[in-house]
Amino acid sequence: MDFRLTEEQSMIRDTTHKFVDEVVEPQAEELERSGKYPYDIINRMADLGMMGIPFPVEYGGSGGDWVGMHICIEELSRGDATLGALLDVTTSVVAQELYEFGTEEQKQKWLVPMAQGKEIGAFGLTEPGAGSDAGATKTTAVPDGDEWIINGTKQFITNIGLDNASLVIITARTKASEAGARDEINTF
Ligand SMILES: Cc1cc2nc3c(=O)[nH]c(=O)nc-3n(C[C@H](O)[C@H](O)[C@H](O)COP(=O)(O)OP(=O)(O)OC[C@H]3O[C@@H](n4cnc5c(N)ncnc54)[C@H](O)[C@@H]3O)c2cc1C
């Protein structure tokens, strides 16, 4: 097995390293102190194609791979871990879920703007009584005609409440699809 970085992965590492030195590090301490969200930095990350590295070009991405994606997250986190977490959540648990399981309509509506960096996503699993133990999820989703009624409380959700957060995928307990089986946990 060849563990050397590909030309593209090396380019991502070098570009992100330079970006962190020049743009992120000079602002990181002040951002930490003020708690302000760095919309300008996110826009520049989007311009560099960081928000869509592993997704195909037809879905707004760069057609790269997940090793490249994680090199980018690692380098960003060197300067400011908030940016690494923001990128990780948007790509790994929101955009990737849409890419793997979403309908074409959902991909066009949410994945494309996310991969282009115009919007970001959030994933809500953790609850006051369910963190490591995701099976203890209490939030419920009950069908009501063509819709679902969701009730519950989530906490510690990265990216939530930001101006450009367009989609939050949450986990919720649903009744088992087969009689006698245990409840299921699905994402909405
Ligand atoms: C920076 C940050 C970002 C986050 N972003 C998100 C997000 O976007 N979406 C989201 O849903 N959640 C998010 N979370 C929440 C995170 O997923 C939970 O905090 C995590 O799952 C732990 O759950 P908890 O806080 O309830 O702790 P608990 O599960 O209560 O764990 C408390 C302690 O008990 C230990 N422990 C737990 N179970 C066991 C066991 N069976 N055996 C031995 N030890 C155990 C744990 O290791 C830990 O030390 C984020 C958290 C942080 C810190």
The ligand as an SDF file (V2000), in Angstrom:
LIG
                    3D

 53 58  0  0  0  0  0  0  0  0999 V2000
  -17.0440   20.6370   20.1430 C   0  0  0  0  0  0  0  0  0  0  0  0
  -18.2530   19.7530   20.1760 C   0  0  0  0  0  0  0  0  0  0  0  0
  -19.0950   19.7250   19.0910 C   0  0  0  0  0  0  0  0  0  0  0  0
  -20.2190   18.9030   19.0970 C   0  0  0  0  0  0  0  0  0  0  0  0
  -21.0280   18.9050   18.0090 N   0  0  0  0  0  0  0  0  0  0  0  0
  -22.1070   18.1010   18.0070 C   0  0  0  0  0  0  0  0  0  0  0  0
  -22.9730   18.0770   16.8720 C   0  0  0  0  0  0  0  0  0  0  0  0
  -22.7750   18.7710   15.8790 O   0  0  0  0  0  0  0  0  0  0  0  0
  -24.0510   17.2740   16.9070 N   0  0  0  0  0  0  0  0  0  0  0  0
  -24.3300   16.4710   17.9870 C   0  0  0  0  0  0  0  0  0  0  0  0
  -25.3140   15.7630   17.9220 O   0  0  0  0  0  0  0  0  0  0  0  0
  -23.5300   16.4780   19.0700 N   0  0  0  0  0  0  0  0  0  0  0  0
  -22.4250   17.2770   19.1060 C   0  0  0  0  0  0  0  0  0  0  0  0
  -21.6200   17.2920   20.2050 N   0  0  0  0  0  0  0  0  0  0  0  0
  -21.9710   16.4900   21.3680 C   0  0  0  0  0  0  0  0  0  0  0  0
  -21.1640   15.2040   21.4700 C   0  0  0  0  0  0  0  0  0  0  0  0
  -21.5020   14.3150   20.4160 O   0  0  0  0  0  0  0  0  0  0  0  0
  -21.4630   14.6170   22.8370 C   0  0  0  0  0  0  0  0  0  0  0  0
  -20.9900   15.5280   23.7940 O   0  0  0  0  0  0  0  0  0  0  0  0
  -20.8170   13.2710   22.9930 C   0  0  0  0  0  0  0  0  0  0  0  0
  -21.5030   12.3030   22.2200 O   0  0  0  0  0  0  0  0  0  0  0  0
  -20.7740   12.8230   24.4600 C   0  0  0  0  0  0  0  0  0  0  0  0
  -22.0680   12.8410   24.9610 O   0  0  0  0  0  0  0  0  0  0  0  0
  -22.3870   13.5460   26.3760 P   0  0  0  0  0  0  0  0  0  0  0  0
  -21.8610   14.9310   26.3520 O   0  0  0  0  0  0  0  0  0  0  0  0
  -23.8380   13.3210   26.6710 O   0  0  0  0  0  0  0  0  0  0  0  0
  -21.5020   12.7700   27.4400 O   0  0  0  0  0  0  0  0  0  0  0  0
  -21.7990   11.3240   28.0370 P   0  0  0  0  0  0  0  0  0  0  0  0
  -22.2190   10.3990   26.9510 O   0  0  0  0  0  0  0  0  0  0  0  0
  -22.7040   11.4770   29.2140 O   0  0  0  0  0  0  0  0  0  0  0  0
  -20.3520   10.9320   28.5310 O   0  0  0  0  0  0  0  0  0  0  0  0
  -19.7920   11.5120   29.7300 C   0  0  0  0  0  0  0  0  0  0  0  0
  -18.5700   10.7340   30.1020 C   0  0  0  0  0  0  0  0  0  0  0  0
  -18.8790    9.3490   30.3550 O   0  0  0  0  0  0  0  0  0  0  0  0
  -18.0830    8.5050   29.5010 C   0  0  0  0  0  0  0  0  0  0  0  0
  -18.9120    7.3620   29.0710 N   0  0  0  0  0  0  0  0  0  0  0  0
  -20.0980    7.4360   28.4020 C   0  0  0  0  0  0  0  0  0  0  0  0
  -20.5870    6.1970   28.2020 N   0  0  0  0  0  0  0  0  0  0  0  0
  -19.6770    5.3450   28.6870 C   0  0  0  0  0  0  0  0  0  0  0  0
  -19.6090    3.9230   28.7670 C   0  0  0  0  0  0  0  0  0  0  0  0
  -20.5870    3.1420   28.2840 N   0  0  0  0  0  0  0  0  0  0  0  0
  -18.5240    3.3680   29.3400 N   0  0  0  0  0  0  0  0  0  0  0  0
  -17.5310    4.1400   29.8640 C   0  0  0  0  0  0  0  0  0  0  0  0
  -17.5440    5.4990   29.8250 N   0  0  0  0  0  0  0  0  0  0  0  0
  -18.6020    6.0860   29.2570 C   0  0  0  0  0  0  0  0  0  0  0  0
  -17.6670    9.3550   28.3340 C   0  0  0  0  0  0  0  0  0  0  0  0
  -16.4560    8.9000   27.7640 O   0  0  0  0  0  0  0  0  0  0  0  0
  -17.4750   10.7100   28.9970 C   0  0  0  0  0  0  0  0  0  0  0  0
  -16.2290   10.8040   29.6280 O   0  0  0  0  0  0  0  0  0  0  0  0
  -20.4950   18.0860   20.2270 C   0  0  0  0  0  0  0  0  0  0  0  0
  -19.6310   18.1020   21.3150 C   0  0  0  0  0  0  0  0  0  0  0  0
  -18.5290   18.9290   21.2970 C   0  0  0  0  0  0  0  0  0  0  0  0
  -17.6080   18.9230   22.4940 C   0  0  0  0  0  0  0  0  0  0  0  0
  1  2  1  0
  2  3  1  0
  2 52  2  0
  3  4  2  0
  4  5  1  0
  4 50  1  0
  5  6  2  0
  6  7  1  0
  6 13  1  0
  7  8  2  0
  7  9  1  0
  9 10  1  0
 10 11  2  0
 10 12  1  0
 12 13  2  0
 13 14  1  0
 14 15  1  0
 14 50  1  0
 15 16  1  0
 16 17  1  0
 16 18  1  0
 18 19  1  0
 18 20  1  0
 20 21  1  0
 20 22  1  0
 22 23  1  0
 23 24  1  0
 24 25  2  0
 24 26  1  0
 24 27  1  0
 27 28  1  0
 28 29  2  0
 28 30  1  0
 28 31  1  0
 31 32  1  0
 32 33  1  0
 33 34  1  0
 33 48  1  0
 34 35  1  0
 35 36  1  0
 35 46  1  0
 36 37  1  0
 36 45  1  0
 37 38  2  0
 38 39  1  0
 39 40  1  0
 39 45  2  0
 40 41  1  0
 40 42  2  0
 42 43  1  0
 43 44  2  0
 44 45  1  0
 46 47  1  0
 46 48  1  0
 48 49  1  0
 50 51  2  0
 51 52  1  0
 52 53  1  0
M  END
$$$$
